[in-house]
Amino acid sequence: MTWEPRSPAFYERARVFVKAAVTLLAPLLLSERIPTVIREKTAIGEAGTWSTSSVATPMYDIFLTTHDKQVKKLPEYGTCVDAMMSDAVIAKHLNTLIGTSGWRLLRTPWDYLSYLVAKQIPSEPRELKYDADSFDRVYRDLERFYYQETIPLHALVPLHNVSSIEEGEIILEDRLRVRKIATRELEEIFDEAQNSRLLPIPSYDIANMRYFAEITYETKKGFGNITPDSSDTELNVDELIGKVIAALRLFKFGVLGFNLVWILPLIDTPVVGTRLGSATLGYRRYVGRPYLLGAGEAVELKDFWKKIAPINLGGSDPLAIAIRRFNYAYERDKPEDRLVDYLVAFEALFFKTGEFGEFRHKLASRVARFVARDYDQRKQVFKTMGDFYDMRSKVVHGEYVTIDEGFVNNVEDLLRLSIKSFLELPPGTSHDNLIERLDLG
C-alpha cells in the first residue's frame, strides 16, 4: 500500500526545507569541531559477564543549536512554518506543552523541524547528504504523532531471577507477552543505568537479566498543564505490570521480581523519548529459587492469565485482597513480615465480613477442607495452618520466634493453591455460601 501524507503541503515544504538545511550544514559539519560527551558503552558477554568502554559521542544537538539562526534565515524554513501554522491539527502542537498525563514538554516549530534535520546527520562523522528514505521514515512518524489522539508506547519490565522460559516467548494477550531480552536491549539498559547514575541497580544484576514482561499500549496525548485523567490508559500500566508479576508468582513458585520499567516510544518524534526508571523507591534483590517455565507450561500459563486478568487487584473483594497481599509478601525482607501478609490473605479468602469467633480452628479446618482431598492430607494441612496461626500471633505480639524458611514456603504454597482454587470457582459463586459449606464439611 502506497503511503500518502495527511498534509501534502507540509510534507513538500518540510522536504524542501530539510534538503536546504543539509546543503547549508554539510560543509560546516566537516570543517567544525563537534562537541562530544563521554558515555559508557557496554558489551554483554556470556554467563552474566560484561565489559565497558568510554566512547566520545558527538553532540549534534549543540551543533544545530549553534547554527539555528542561519537555518532559520533560510526562506524554506519560513514557508515550512507557514504550512505548519496553516494546518489546524499541526498548529495546536506548536508553542505549547505537549505529552502525556505524567509529563509534558514545550515544543516550538524549531523543535520539530530541527529534529527532521538532525535525523539526517550520520552517527559517524562523514559527508552529510540528504537521505530521502530517512526523511520519509521520520516524517511519517511525526505526522502520525500529529494526527493521532494517542501516543503508542511499550513498557519493558526486566524480570529478576528468571533462569529459563523454554518457549522463549509467551504471548498472554495481544498487548502483553513475556519474552527473552535481546543482547542489544540489555546493553541499552546497562548504558542508560550507567550514564544516568540515578538507578540503584548493581551491574551484575542487570547483566544477568534474561527476560522481559512487555506491554504495548497507547496513552492519551495531552496539551497544556498536566491535570490528572483517570481514563488515561497510561495510569493503568503500573497495575497491569503488578498483575503480570502476581500471575507469574501465583502460577508456580520462584523468587522473581522487578526493579526497572523501560518505556519506549513506538514512533520517532522530538516529543516522546525513551525513559528508564526505577519501579520502586529503592533497589530490591530477589534471592531464592530461580523461576523456571518448562516447555509444557506455556499453555497452562496462558489459561491461568485468562482467569486472573479480569480481576481488579485494587478492589475490596476477597480474592483481590488475597492476591494483593500474596504479592506484597514477595517484597518483604523478613519471613515474619511475609507471614503477616499471608494471614491477611487467608482471612480475606476464608472468613466472612464481620465474622468473629475462634479464628484459629476455623481457618485451619476451612483451608484443609478446601484444598485437601483425603483425610491424611487434611490432617497435615490442618496442623500446618494451626502452627502458622500460632506463629503469626507470636510475631504480632512481639515475641521472639525462630522461623524456618521451609515452613514459610509451605504456607506460601498453601496460599497459592487456595487462590488458584478460588480462581477455578464458577462465576457468580457466593463467597459467604462457600464458607458455610466448608463449615458443614
N, C-alpha and C positions, 0 to 999 in steps of 0.2 A: 504494500500500500504506500503510495507516494505521500510524503509529508507536505503539508501546506501551512504557511504561517497564519496565525489568527489575525495578526496585524501586519499586512503586507507592506504598508508604508514604513512602519518602524523597522521591520526586518531589512528592507532595502537600504534605508538610511543608516542603520547600525552597521550593516556590512560595508558600506562605502566609508563610514567613519573609521572602522577598525583598520581597513586597508590603508587609509591616510595616516592613521596614528602609527601603524607599523612602519610605514615608509619614513616617517619623521624620526622614530625612535631607533631604528635599526643601526645607523651609524653611531649614535650616542651610546648604545649598548656595548658596541665593540671598543669604543675609544675611552669610556669612563671606567673608573674603578668602582665596581658594585659593592656596597657594604655587605658584610657577611656576619652571621651569628653562628657560634659554635654549638652544635647539637650532638647529643649522644645517639648513636645508631647501634642497634643490637642485631646480632646474628644468633638465632636459636639453633643449638645442636641436638644431638641425641641424648635421651635419658635425662632431660631436665638441665642440660648444660647450655651455656650461652657465653658470648663474648661481646664486648662493646668497643666502639671506636669513636673518636671525636671527628665530626665532619663539619667543614665550613659551608654553611648553607647561604646562598645568595639571597639578599632581602630585596626582591624585585618590587615589593610594595613601596619601599622607600625610594627606589629608582623612579617609579611612576609619580609618586608624590612630588619629588624634586622637579619633575618636568610637567606638572599638572597645568601650569599657566600656559606653556607652549601648546600643549594638547588642546586645551580649551579654546585657544585662539584659532584653531582650525575651523574654517567655515562649516565643514562636515559635522563638527561637534554641535554647533548651534542648531543646525537643521534637524539633527538627531534628537536633541532635547525638545524641539518644537513638536516632533512627531510623537514623543512620549506624552507631552502635555495635551496633545490633541486627542489622545485615546483615553476615554473616561476610566476604563479599567486600569490601565497602566498608571494614569495620573494620580490615582488615590494611593499608590505605593511610593510616591515621591515626597521628600521633605517631611517625613513623619516617622514615628516609632512604629515598627512592624516586627511581628514574630509570633510567639505562641502565648499560652496562658501563663507560662513561667518566666519568659524572658523576651525582651524586645530591643531592637536596635534602631537608631536613627539612620535612615537611608536617603541619599540625595541622588539626582541623576548621575553625578560623577561616580558614585559608588557602583552603580550598575554598569555604566559604560566603561569605566576603567577596568572592571572585572573581565569584561569581554576582551579587552586588550591584554590584560595580564595572562590570560589563558593562552595567548599566542606566543608568549615568551618561553623558549625551551628550558628544560630543567638544567641542562648542561650548557655553559656559555658557548655559543656558536652563532652563526649568521641567523638573524631574525628575518623570517619570511612569513607572509600571510598564508595561513593554512585554512582553506575553505571548509574542510571536513571538521576541523576542530571548532571553527566558528559556529557551524550549524549545530553541532552537538551541544555546545554551551548555550546557544541562543534558544534551542528547543526547550532545555530545562528552565531557562529564565522565563520564557513565555508560558510554560506550564505553571510555573510559580505564580505569575500574574493572574492567570485566568482560572485558577482553582481556588475554592474557598478553604481548602485544607492543605496541610503540608505533610507529604509522605515521609515517614521515618521508619527506622527499625532499631530496636533495642537489643543489644547483645549482652548477655549476662554470663561471664565466665564462671564455670562451676568448679569449686574446690573439691579435691579428694575423690574425684570420679576416675577410677582406674581404667574402665573399659565399657563401651557400649558397642557390642559386637555388630549391630546393624549399621553402625557409623552415623546414621541419621534416622530419627523417628519423627514423623510428621503427626503431631497431635491434632491439629486442625489447620485450615488454610493459612492462618496468620501466625501459627505457632509451631515450632519444631525444636528438637534437641539434636545438635549435630556436632561433628568434630571441628575443632578450630584449625584453620589453615595456618601454616608457619608464618606466612606474611602477616596475617591478622594478629598473631601472638607477638610478633616483633613490633607492630604498630602500638599495641597496648603497652609493651615494655618501654618503648621510646617515649610515649606520652607520659607514663608514670615517672620515668626518669627525668624528663625535661621539665615537668610541671612542679616537681618536688612537693606536691600537695597531697599525694595519695600514699597513705602509710602502709603500702603493701610490700613485703620483702621480695627482693628479686627472685629468690629461689622459689617462692610460691607462685609468682607469675610464670616462671619458666616451666613449671610442672602442670599448668593448666592444659587440659586436653579437649574440653567440650564446652559448648555454649548452650544456653537456652536462648532462642532467638524469637523475637516478637516483631511482626510487621504491622504497622498501624498508621493512622492519619490523625493529625491534630488540627483543630481549628486555627485558621490564620487570624491574628488579632492586630488591631491598629490602635495607636494612642497609648495612654497609660494602662497598665495592667489592672484588670478587675477580675476577681475570681468568677469562673464559669463552671458550675458543677456538671454541665453537659459535655464538657470537653473530654474527648477520648483520652488525651494525654494524662488527665488526672487519674485514670483507672489503670495505667500501665503498672504502677507500683503494686497495685492489688493483684494484677494478673501475674506478675513476677512471683509474688508471695504465694499465689495459688499453685504455680508450677512447682516451686520448691517444696511446698507442702505435699503435693501429689506424689512427687518422687520419693519423699521421705516416708509417706504412708504406704506406698506400693511395696517397698521392701526395706530392710534395714541397711544402713550405710550412712556414715557421718559426712554427708555432703552439705555444702552451703555456698554462699557467695559474698563478695565484698565490693565488687565493682559493677557499675552499669555503664555500658558504652553505647551512646546514642549517635547514630549516623544518619545523615540525610540520604534519601533516595533520588534527590535531584541536586544538581550542581549550581548553586547560586551564591551571591555575596551576602545572603541573609542567614542561611542555615548552614552551620558548620558542625564538625564532629565535636562531641562532648564526652569526656570520660570522667566520671565522678564516683566518689565513694558512696556505697549503698547505705552505710551507717555512719555514726559519729566517730567510730574507730575501727581498727582492723581486728578481725577475729580469725584465729587459726582453727581449722577444722581437723582434728586429730582423732583417729579411731579407724574402725574397719572401713576400707575404701568401698565406694559404691560401684557395683558391677551389674550390668544388664546383659544377660545372655541372649543368644540369637532368638530363642523361642519366646522371649518375654516382651518383645516389641508390641505384638498384637494385644497381649494382656494389658500392657500399659495404656494403649490407645483406648481400650474398652473402659479401663478404670478412669481415665481422664473424662470420658463422657459422663460419668456419674458425678464427679467432683466439680466439673466446670460450671454447672448451673448454680452452685451454692454461693451465696453472698457471705464470704468469710468475715465480713464486718457486722453481720447480723446478730440477733439475740436468740435465735432458735438453738436448741441443744446441740445439734450436730455442728453448726458453725462455731459455737463456743468451744466444743471439744477439739475440732481441727485446729482452731487458732491457738489454743493452749498447748496442744501437741507440738505445733510448730515453734512456739515460744521456747519450749524446753531445749531445743537444739542450740539456742543462743545463750544458755546458762553455762557458767563456768563450773559451778559446784553441783554435785549429784543431788544434794539435799534440795536445792532450788528446782531441779528437774522434777523431783518427787512432788513438790507442792503444785507445780503446773499439771502434772499427771492427775493428781487428785481432783483438781478443779475440772479437768476434762471428764473424768469418770463420773463425778457428781452431776455434771450437766447431762450426761447420757442416761444415767441410771436413777435419777431422782426427779420426782415431780415438783413443780413450782410450789414453794411454800411447805414442802414436806418436812416433818420433824419426826423424831423418834430415835431408835438405836441404829445409828448410821453404819457402824462397823459391820454388823451382821447383815443388814440389808444389802449393803454394797457387795460384800463378798458373795452372798448367795445369788444375787441377781446377775452378777458378772459370770459366775460359774454356770448358771443355768443358760445364759445367753450364748456363751462361746464354746462350752464343752459339750461333747456328745455322749459320753458314758460316765458311769459313776466314778471310776478311778480318776478320770480327767477332771471331773467337777470337784472332787475332793482336793486334788492338788491345786486347782485354781482358787478354790475357797481359802486354802491355807495361805497361798501367796498373797491374795488380796487382803486377808486379815493382817498378815505380817506387814504388808505395805501400809495399811491404815495406821497401825500402831507406830511404825517408824516415822511416818509423816507427822503424827500427833506429837511425838517427842521433839521433832525438828521445830515445829511452830511454837512449842512451849519452851524452847531454848535449852533443851537437854543435849548433852554431848552424845552423839551416836557415831558408830563406825559403819559406813555404808559401803557395801561391796558393789563394784561396778557391774558385775554379772547379775546381781539382783535387780539393779535399776534397769538393765537391759531386758530382763524378763518382764518387768512391769510395763516397759515400753511396748514389748511385743504383744502383751495382753490388750493394751490400749489400742495399738494399731489394728489388731484383729477385731476389737469391738467396733471401732469406727468403720472399718471396711464392711463389717456385718450390717451395721446400720445403713450404710450406703446401698446394700443389696435389698433392703426392705421395699415392698411395693409403694409407689407414690400414694400419698394420702394416708399412710399408716398413722394412727393416733399414738403419740408418744406416751401419754398417760395410760391408755388402754394396754399398750405393750408392757409397761412396767407392772400393771395389775396382773397380767397374765404370767409374768415371771414370778410374782409372789405366790401365785396359785400352783406353781410348779409345772 
